[in-house]
Amino acid sequence: MKRMGMIFRAKANKALDRAEDPRETLDYSYQKQVELLQKVRRGVADVATSRKRLELQLTQLQGQSSKLEEQGRKALALGREDLAREALTRRAALQQQVSDLETQHQTLQGEEEKLTLASQRLQAKVDAFRTRKETIKATYTAAQAQTRIGEAFSGISEEMGDVGMAIQRAEDKTAQLQARAGAIDELLASGALDDPTGMAKDDITAELDRLSSGSDVELELQRMKAELSGGTAKPAIEGGAASQSAQPQDRPDFHKR
């Protein structure tokens, strides 16, 4: 079971490696970083909203405190010490709330500053990653195109390999047909095969035809020479016979006889 699990994981890893595109992985990583940056920015906005709400509450409480203080003074001026004491008591409670809100306000303000600084740093990292991502993607695309061009030129790519195999098969079939046609011509000429159309000739007829065509060429050549020299043309065969009949008269032993 362990071996089966290891084999399955190895094959799955190999299949995933073939299917993985580094450009898509980089785009996905960049998208996740952008989403994280948006969450940080929303956090900064939420903290700023809470801080602003506390500021409004502080302003309201401070206004009420000032109003109670003014009411206490008026009550003392009118001789109503009890009303002045009540106003000051309420003012003291409001002051305690104001103090607590100021503490919360300082805490929120500190958190807001930290989140704002973190957001700025994260923004810088995201921008740097985007620049590096685009550079890597462009380099990968260029390398992939260069590899495909090199494979095409060298003939090791799958497409060019199929084309090369098709050309090789066509050349092999053409050579085979040419060899077969030549062999059939040789067999017909030698008489080893019979021509069903009756157009093939045996070797004796072919040789006679060749000699006859050569004799016709010699006769035509003698006629053309005679025309060029201005004399009458005589057949080459008659001239050969006359020369043979004159040869015995030219020999010395013929005159002696």
RODO-2510 file (C-alpha; in nm, 4 decimals, decimal comma):
residues 257
     n   res          X          Y          Z
     1     m     0,0000     0,0000     0,0000
     2     k     0,2873     0,2368     0,0744
     3     r     0,4451     0,1668    -0,2642
     4     m     0,1120     0,2139    -0,4383
     5     g     0,0598     0,5425    -0,2580
     6     m     0,4110     0,6590    -0,3484
     7     i     0,3628     0,5640    -0,7144
     8     f     0,0281     0,7414    -0,7249
     9     r     0,1726     1,0567    -0,5697
    10     a     0,4717     1,0483    -0,8051
    11     k     0,2516     1,0141    -1,1135
    12     a     0,0123     1,2794    -0,9884
    13     n     0,3024     1,5155    -0,9216
    14     k     0,4409     1,4540    -1,2706
    15     a     0,1014     1,5149    -1,4298
    16     l     0,0570     1,8355    -1,2311
    17     d     0,4053     1,9497    -1,3285
    18     r     0,3208     1,9029    -1,6962
    19     a    -0,0097     2,0847    -1,6566
    20     e     0,1341     2,3713    -1,4533
    21     d     0,1979     2,6984    -1,6316
    22     p     0,4327     2,9319    -1,4363
    23     r     0,2549     3,2356    -1,5794
    24     e    -0,0807     3,1219    -1,4447
    25     t     0,0764     3,0457    -1,1058
    26     l     0,2287     3,3943    -1,0881
    27     d    -0,1026     3,5556    -1,1816
    28     y    -0,2810     3,3544    -0,9129
    29     s    -0,0237     3,4541    -0,6492
    30     y    -0,0562     3,8185    -0,7484
    31     q    -0,4352     3,7965    -0,7234
    32     k    -0,4098     3,6555    -0,3698
    33     q    -0,1746     3,9346    -0,2660
    34     v    -0,4124     4,1955    -0,4069
    35     e    -0,6993     4,0380    -0,2126
    36     l    -0,4905     4,0504     0,1068
    37     l    -0,4085     4,4158     0,0411
    38     q    -0,7770     4,4926    -0,0010
    39     k    -0,8539     4,3242     0,3318
    40     v    -0,5874     4,5340     0,5060
    41     r    -0,7264     4,8495     0,3496
    42     r    -1,0774     4,7585     0,4648
    43     g    -0,9352     4,7059     0,8145
    44     v    -0,7764     5,0509     0,8053
    45     a    -1,1062     5,1986     0,6918
    46     d    -1,2960     5,0209     0,9731
    47     v    -1,0515     5,1441     1,2362
    48     a    -1,0672     5,4970     1,0967
    49     t    -1,4463     5,4813     1,1068
    50     s    -1,4423     5,3731     1,4714
    51     r    -1,1954     5,6486     1,5565
    52     k    -1,4132     5,9060     1,3876
    53     r    -1,7193     5,7834     1,5790
    54     l    -1,5312     5,8189     1,9081
    55     e    -1,4275     6,1680     1,8128
    56     l    -1,7901     6,2604     1,7540
    57     q    -1,8891     6,1119     2,0903
    58     l    -1,6084     6,3003     2,2626
    59     t    -1,7218     6,6235     2,1023
    60     q    -2,0760     6,5611     2,2166
    61     l    -1,9735     6,4712     2,5741
    62     q    -1,7451     6,7708     2,5975
    63     g    -2,0329     6,9903     2,4860
    64     q    -2,2586     6,8428     2,7530
    65     s    -1,9859     6,8876     3,0142
    66     s    -1,9468     7,2532     2,9255
    67     k    -2,3235     7,2982     2,9426
    68     l    -2,3435     7,1387     3,2906
    69     e    -2,0625     7,3582     3,4113
    70     e    -2,2466     7,6657     3,2891
    71     q    -2,5685     7,5445     3,4544
    72     g    -2,3872     7,4967     3,7867
    73     r    -2,2549     7,8505     3,7779
    74     k    -2,6006     7,9913     3,7053
    75     a    -2,7464     7,7833     3,9917
    76     l    -2,4887     7,9223     4,2362
    77     a    -2,5561     8,2707     4,1146
    78     l    -2,9257     8,2196     4,1907
    79     g    -2,8527     8,0721     4,5319
    80     r    -2,9468     7,7195     4,4332
    81     e    -2,6519     7,5290     4,5658
    82     d    -2,8317     7,1976     4,5354
    83     l    -2,8812     7,2451     4,1620
    84     a    -2,5199     7,3481     4,1221
    85     r    -2,4083     7,0349     4,3114
    86     e    -2,6270     6,8147     4,0836
    87     a    -2,4886     6,9776     3,7710
    88     l    -2,1306     6,9311     3,8872
    89     t    -2,2019     6,5664     3,9775
    90     r    -2,3311     6,4965     3,6278
    91     r    -2,0387     6,6819     3,4830
    92     a    -1,7958     6,4606     3,6775
    93     a    -1,9638     6,1446     3,5367
    94     l    -1,9363     6,2860     3,1876
    95     q    -1,5718     6,3661     3,2447
    96     q    -1,5099     6,0022     3,3381
    97     q    -1,6729     5,8922     3,0123
    98     v    -1,4679     6,1466     2,8211
    99     s    -1,1491     6,0117     2,9799
   100     d    -1,2400     5,6539     2,8857
   101     l    -1,3253     5,7577     2,5300
   102     e    -1,0001     5,9483     2,4970
   103     t    -0,8095     5,6351     2,6009
   104     q    -0,9991     5,4298     2,3412
   105     h    -0,9401     5,7011     2,0855
   106     q    -0,5648     5,6910     2,1407
   107     t    -0,5666     5,3109     2,1123
   108     l    -0,7630     5,3203     1,7883
   109     q    -0,5416     5,5931     1,6528
   110     g    -0,2333     5,3808     1,7212
   111     e    -0,3917     5,0763     1,5533
   112     e    -0,4875     5,2897     1,2581
   113     e    -0,1310     5,4142     1,2172
   114     k     0,0042     5,0584     1,2359
   115     l    -0,2460     4,9310     0,9804
   116     t    -0,1780     5,2266     0,7522
   117     l     0,1967     5,1592     0,7662
   118     a     0,1372     4,7857     0,7045
   119     s    -0,0891     4,8683     0,4122
   120     q     0,1754     5,0947     0,2585
   121     r     0,4446     4,8287     0,2975
   122     l     0,2180     4,5612     0,1549
   123     q     0,1313     4,7906    -0,1350
   124     a     0,5009     4,8351    -0,2117
   125     k     0,5556     4,4576    -0,1994
   126     v     0,2572     4,3943    -0,4264
   127     d     0,3821     4,6520    -0,6769
   128     a     0,7307     4,4988    -0,6725
   129     f     0,5854     4,1493    -0,7155
   130     r     0,3734     4,2665    -1,0073
   131     t     0,6798     4,4113    -1,1822
   132     r     0,8799     4,0942    -1,1204
   133     k     0,5826     3,8806    -1,2282
   134     e     0,5515     4,0563    -1,5616
   135     t     0,9272     4,0307    -1,6174
   136     i     0,9275     3,6572    -1,5435
   137     k     0,6233     3,6012    -1,7649
   138     a     0,7844     3,7889    -2,0548
   139     t     1,1105     3,5972    -2,0103
   140     y     0,9262     3,2645    -1,9918
   141     t     0,7234     3,3439    -2,3041
   142     a     1,0363     3,4445    -2,4950
   143     a     1,2216     3,1310    -2,3830
   144     q     0,9245     2,9139    -2,4796
   145     a     0,9063     3,0728    -2,8243
   146     q     1,2824     3,0376    -2,8708
   147     t     1,2636     2,6713    -2,7705
   148     r     0,9843     2,6038    -3,0188
   149     i     1,1762     2,7796    -3,2965
   150     g     1,4879     2,5790    -3,2146
   151     e     1,2913     2,2542    -3,2125
   152     a     1,1338     2,3460    -3,5452
   153     f     1,4724     2,4207    -3,7028
   154     s     1,6317     2,1074    -3,5601
   155     g     1,3314     1,8910    -3,6500
   156     i     1,2893     1,7479    -3,2998
   157     s     0,9499     1,9028    -3,2336
   158     e     0,6437     1,6806    -3,2576
   159     e     0,4891     1,8685    -3,5509
   160     m     0,8117     1,8887    -3,7515
   161     g     0,8861     1,5261    -3,6645
   162     d     0,5556     1,4204    -3,8200
   163     v     0,6339     1,6274    -4,1324
   164     g     0,9796     1,4737    -4,1572
   165     m     0,8385     1,1228    -4,1249
   166     a     0,5804     1,1957    -4,3970
   167     i     0,8522     1,3246    -4,6313
   168     q     1,0693     1,0207    -4,5600
   169     r     0,7802     0,7835    -4,6307
   170     a     0,7038     0,9646    -4,9581
   171     e     1,0690     0,9444    -5,0655
   172     d     1,0858     0,5745    -4,9756
   173     k     0,7700     0,4964    -5,1738
   174     t     0,8942     0,6970    -5,4731
   175     a     1,2301     0,5163    -5,4715
   176     q     1,0542     0,1818    -5,4421
   177     l     0,8266     0,2587    -5,7395
   178     q     1,1215     0,3802    -5,9486
   179     a     1,3173     0,0652    -5,8698
   180     r     1,0196    -0,1549    -5,9548
   181     a     0,9621     0,0273    -6,2856
   182     g     1,3303    -0,0113    -6,3794
   183     a     1,3279    -0,3789    -6,2935
   184     i     1,0173    -0,4390    -6,5054
   185     d     1,1757    -0,2565    -6,8029
   186     e     1,4883    -0,4714    -6,7752
   187     l     1,2849    -0,7916    -6,7556
   188     l     1,0773    -0,6930    -7,0585
   189     a     1,3871    -0,6049    -7,2593
   190     s     1,5584    -0,9333    -7,1745
   191     g     1,2500    -1,1348    -7,2637
   192     a     1,2101    -1,2732    -6,9150
   193     l     0,8616    -1,1215    -6,9119
   194     d     0,6089    -1,1200    -7,1968
   195     d     0,4418    -0,7948    -7,2937
   196     p     0,0654    -0,8701    -7,3220
   197     t     0,0227    -0,5739    -7,5573
   198     g     0,2653    -0,7223    -7,8139
   199     m     0,4684    -0,4034    -7,8279
   200     a     0,7840    -0,5496    -7,6735
   201     k     1,0654    -0,6675    -7,9098
   202     d     1,3177    -0,9451    -7,8668
   203     d     1,6921    -0,8751    -7,8483
   204     i     1,7619    -0,9648    -8,2155
   205     t     1,4951    -0,7304    -8,3488
   206     a     1,6150    -0,4537    -8,1206
   207     e     1,9751    -0,4985    -8,2404
   208     l     1,8710    -0,4924    -8,6081
   209     d     1,6693    -0,1791    -8,5525
   210     r     1,9705    -0,0168    -8,3895
   211     l     2,2030    -0,1092    -8,6793
   212     s     1,9447     0,0063    -8,9349
   213     s     1,9114     0,3432    -8,7668
   214     g     2,2922     0,3748    -8,7583
   215     s     2,3184     0,2963    -9,1340
   216     d     2,0537     0,5558    -9,2126
   217     v     2,2544     0,8113    -9,0204
   218     e     2,5729     0,7289    -9,2177
   219     l     2,3911     0,7619    -9,5517
   220     e     2,2482     1,0969    -9,4536
   221     l     2,5940     1,2137    -9,3421
   222     q     2,7537     1,1141    -9,6799
   223     r     2,4798     1,2953    -9,8687
   224     m     2,5314     1,6141    -9,6716
   225     k     2,9103     1,6014    -9,7298
   226     a     2,8565     1,5617   -10,1028
   227     e     2,6201     1,8564   -10,1137
   228     l     2,8671     2,0731    -9,9284
   229     s     3,1551     1,9772   -10,1664
   230     g     2,9385     2,0453   -10,4803
   231     g     2,9565     1,6891   -10,6178
   232     t     2,6906     1,4283   -10,6663
   233     a     2,6076     1,2085   -10,3783
   234     k     2,6643     0,8347   -10,4144
   235     p     2,5358     0,5794   -10,1777
   236     a     2,7890     0,4683    -9,9245
   237     i     2,7223     0,1021   -10,0026
   238     e     2,7903     0,1443   -10,3801
   239     g     3,1082     0,3341   -10,3089
   240     g     3,2173     0,0581   -10,0799
   241     a     3,1496    -0,2054   -10,3506
   242     a     3,3421    -0,0085   -10,6175
   243     s     3,6378     0,0296   -10,3899
   244     q     3,6386    -0,3426   -10,3230
   245     s     3,6260    -0,4265   -10,7000
   246     a     3,9126    -0,1869   -10,7748
   247     q     4,1403    -0,3185   -10,5062
   248     p     4,2566    -0,6340   -10,7000
   249     q     4,3612    -0,4229   -11,0029
   250     d     4,5730    -0,1962   -10,7891
   251     r     4,7771    -0,4823   -10,6455
   252     p     5,1185    -0,5500   -10,8157
   253     d     5,0691    -0,9237   -10,8573
   254     f     4,7521    -0,8623   -11,0596
   255     h     4,9424    -0,6751   -11,3387
   256     k     5,1987    -0,9527   -11,3533
   257     r     4,9331    -1,2039   -11,4221
***
